[in-house]
Structures are given as structure tokens and as C-alpha cells.
Amino acid sequence: MTAEPLGERRPLPGPTTRTRVLHVDGSVARERADRLATEEPLEIRVAGPGQETVQVAVTMRTPGRDFDLAAGFLFTEGLIARPDEVAEIRYCSDVARTEQEYNVVTVHLRGAFDASHLQRNFYATSSCGVCGKASLDQIEVACVPLAEGPAVTAATIAALPARLRAAQPAFERTGGLHAAGLFSAAGDLVAIAEDVGRHNALDKLLGAQLLRGATPLADRVVLVSGRASFELVQKAAVAGVPVLCAVSAPSSLAVDLARRLGMTLVGFLRGETFNVYAHASRVAVARVPA
């Protein structure tokens, strides 16, 4: 598959889109410029040497870092396990010079792709993540046991949301993007990804780490800007993340999975308060009797 020269293609869409709004303040209204978080579909295809491409997923995402997103999705869904399995990722030339030319990505593998591993067609919306899974058995992918991981102080965990927010340029312009941040045990921001979808932001973050050979992330902490769902716990576990934090609530399935896999799960992380729902031994904090 040959990519069209970039000079012959439309500009790559950005993370934000300009618009006009009528802003109402009390009894006064005026038109003004505004920005929206861009949302467009991305079709992810996979092919091995000499194989026809296979559609694996369609997800609604914020354009940008599409190759990280594609790699991260395949990684966290258990369809690839190592960066050396990926030979190349590119936009598809068979849709070049159309409005969809940057909305189709093919991941070319070094070895054959076994399409029988696909139990279903993936369709992911920006709001709910990957939908239509028939059973929990199809959701859970093989996860290696998580490493013991670092001890993280309560003060470090409490400081993560402010550090993540300070590094969200697109959110500041739109107010409409989720983020996933990768931190050291000391609270230093290592990497960040933004997207209209919570799952996409995490896939972008983890996909980038996979492609640079940084996984498993045994000594890292991940913070997500929304709630902690079952799938976010699963995705973080596949990447070897021992500590997952969320600014909102976890679901019951997320807590159950974190407990089974040995992951420290933090929720309702706001200000200096948060709840630890699973494996609190990694959180270094003084305890008082109940």
C-alpha cells in the first residue's frame, strides 16, 4: 500500500475546530468565536505480509496521534503484545483525496494476522468505549501478573490532577477533552494524551509507550480524567500499570478486576481527598483506626 504524498492531501485535521456561538450572559447576548473538540471516526485495519487488510475497529476520536491510538488499541485488546510485531502504520491511500483520507489507518504486522482472534466487530463511541461485547470472557484479555510496583505517597497522588490539567493545551481551548497522564512514582509527568474519548486517550498514551519499547510500565502511575471503568482497568493492566487513579468514581466491575489483577485503584481524586478501592498497600499514608 503506497501512501499519497502529503502535498497532495488535505491538511490533517487538528484537535480543535473553530465555530461561532451566541453567548448569553443574563439578559445580554452576543456572538463570539469559540472552539470545539474535534470528533471524527477512525477505522483501524490490520494486515500481515501478503494478507488482505481486515477491519478491526471503528472509534470516534480526536484527530492526532492516530498511530499511537491504533497501536494502543491493538495492544490493550490483546491483538498484539510487542512493539516488534508492528512493521509499519500508515494512513490508507485507497481513500486518499477524500474527506475520509485521514480517518482510515492500517497497521502492517511483521507476521501473519489471525483474524479468527476477532470474536466480534469493534465499534467504539467516544462516550462509552468499546461496545457490544458479548460477555466478560470476551472483554478480559490475558494479563501478566502486575509487578509489586512503587509506593506512592498520598500527597503525590493528590497533586496529580493539577499537574495533568496544567499539561492539557487542547482542554484549555475547548473544555471538551479527556486526558490520560503517565507519571513517575514521585509525581513527575512523563507523558500525556488527550481525546474526546476516555478509552482513546488511554490507548494513545499506552500505544506510544508500546511503540517506544517502554512497556510494561511496572514503575509508573496512570491518571485518567474521568471515571474508572472495567475497560480502563483492563487496558492499564495489559500495559503493566500497577497504580491507576481516576478523578471520578470506579464501577463495580472495575474494582473487582483491579482486586483480581493486583492493581491499586484510586477514585474520586479531588483536592486532598480520594478513595483507594483495591490494593491500598502501594499508597504510603498514615492510617487511623476505623
N, C-alpha and C positions, 0 to 999 in steps of 0.2 A: 504494500500500500504506500503510495507516494503522496507526501504532503504538498499542498499547493504553496508556492512562495508567499510569504506573509504580505508582500507588497500587493498581491492580487486579491487579498481577502479584506473583509470589513474589519474595522477595529475590534479588538477583543473587548467585550462588554465589561464594565467596571463594577465594583461592589455597590455603587450608589447610582441613582437615576434622578435627574433634575425634574422638578414638576412645579406647578403653580397651585397655591391653595388660597382659600378665603379664610383668613384668621379672624376669629371672633373673640373680642375681649369685652365682656359686659355688653353694653349697647352699641359698641363700635366694631365695625368690620372693615378689613382692608385686605386686598390681595397682596401676596408676597411670594417670593421664591422659597422653595423647600427642597429637601432631598428625601428620597425613599431608598430603603434597602432593596437592591435589585434581586429579583427572583426569576430564574429561568430553569427549564428542565435540563438535566444531564443524563444522557443514555450512556451506560457503561457496557462496553463489549470486551470480549476476551477471545484470543486466538493463540493456538500453538503453531509450531512450524508446519507450513503446508495445510493448515486447517482453515475452514471457513470460520468467520467470526460468529460468536454466539452472544446474543443479548443477555446480560446478567441482571441489570437493574436500570430503573429509571427513577431518578431522585430530583426533587425540586431543591435547588441550591442557589447560593450567591456566587456568581461567576468569579473566578480567581482561584488559583491553586487547585485546578481541576485534576491535575495528575496526582497530586497528593491525595485528593479525595478518592479517586478511583483505586489507587493502591491501598489506601487505608480501608476502604470498603471491602475489598477482596481479602485483605489481611484479617480484619476483625470478624468477617463472616466465615473464616476458616478455609477459603478457597486458595490462598497462598500462605506460605509460612516464613519465607526467607526473601531478602532483597535480591539474591542472585537468581531467583526464579523469573524475575522480570527482565526481559531483553530490551523493551522499548515501550514508551507510552506516547501516543500522538493523537491529535485531532484527526478525524476521518476525512479523507479527501473526496469520498464519494458524495458528500453533501456540501462541498466547497462552493463558495459564492452564493449560498442561500442563507436565509436568516437563521438556519439551524447549524451552520457550519462549525460553530464553537460549542455546540450542545451535544456532540457525539464524540466520545473518547474510546479508543481501542487500546487495551493492554495486551501487548505481544509477549508471550511467555517463551522461555528457552526450551521447555519441554512441552509435551502434548497436554492439552487441557481436556480433562474428563468431564464432559457435560452431564454425565449421569449423576454427578455430585449435586446438581441443581435439583432440589426437590420441588421447587416452585419458581415462578417468576417473581422477582423482587419488584415491588413498587413502593417507593418511599415518598411520603409527603413531608414538607418542611415542618409540619406541626406535630406529627405523631411518629416519625421514624418509619422503619420498615414495617409494613402492614401485611395482613393476610397470612400469617404464619399458622400452620395447622395445629401445631402442638408445641409444648415446651421442649420436646425432644428435638424438634427441628430448629429451635432457637439456640439451644446450648451447643456450642462447638467445643472441641477438645481444648482444654486449658491446662498448661503445665502448672504444677503447684507453685503458688506465689512464694517468692523469697521472703525471708524474715523481714527485710526492709528496714528503713531508718526509723528512729524515734523522733517524733516531731513535737515541738512544744506547742502548748495551747496558744501562746502569743503569736507564734509563727502562723498557725492556721488562721487565727483571727485576722491577720494582716493580708491574707491572700486576695480577698475580693477587691480591696482598694488598689492593689498592685495590678490585678487583672484589668480593672476598669481603666486605669491610667494608661494602659497599653492598647486600648481599643479605639483606633482612629475612626473607623467607619461607624461605630456605635455613636460616637460623639456627634457625627453629622446626621444620623438617621434615627437613633433611638430604637432601631428595629432589628438588631442582630444579636444572636447568641455568641458566646465565646467559650473556648476551652483553652486552659493555660497549663503548661508544664513547668513545674517548679522543682528546685532542689530542696533537700530536707531543711535547709536554712532559710527557705522562703524566697530565694532568688529566681526571677522569671527566666526560664530557659527558652521557651517558645510559646507562641500563641496562634490561634486560628479563629476566624470569625465566619459565621454563616447564618442565614435565616433559619436553618435547621440545627437543633441541638446535636443530633446524631452526625450531621455533616461536619460540623465544627470539630467534633472529636475525631472523626475519620480523617479529616485534613491534618489535624495535629499528629495523630498516630501514624498516618501514612508517610508524612515527611520524616519521622523518626525511623520508620522501617527502611525507607529508601536510602537513608544515610548510614544504615547499619547500626543504629543506636539501640535497637530492641534486643532483649527485653529491658524494660525500664524499671529495673529492680530497686533503684535507689531514688526514685522520683515520686512526686506528689502531683496529682491532676486535680484541677478545679474546673467545674462546669458551671455556667451562669444560670442554669435553670434548675429543674428538679432532677433527681437521680432515678432513672427508670431501669428496668431489668436489662434492657439492651445496652445502656451506657456502662453498667457494671460488667456485662459480658465483654464489651469491646475493650474496656480498660484491662480486664483480666487477661485477654488474649495477648495484649502488649506487655504483660508482666507488671502492671502498676500495682503497688501494694497499698497505696492510700488514695482514695477517691473522695473528693469533697464537692458539695453542691450547696448553692445558696438557698435552695428551696427543699421541699420535702422529698424523701425517697418513697418509692412504692413498696408494698409488702413483698412482692417478688424480688425487688432489688435487694432488700435486706436479707431475705432468705438466701439468695445466690451469694451475696458477699460473705455471709456466715459460712456457707458450704466451701467457698473457694479460699477462705482465709484472708479476705480483703478488709482493711479498715475503711468503713463507710461513715462519712460525716455529712450531716444535713442541717438545714436551717441555719446556715452560717451567715450570721448578720451581726455586725458590730463585734462585741467581745463574746457573744454567746453562740453556741452551736450544740448539736446533739451528736453523739457517737453511737451508731446503731449496730456496729459489728466490729469485733476485734479491737477493742479500745486500748490494748496493751501498747500499741505504737504511739499513743498520744501521751506525751510526758506532761502530767498535770497533777497537782496535789488533790487528793480525794478526801472528802469528809464523810462520816457515816450517814447512811440514808435515814 
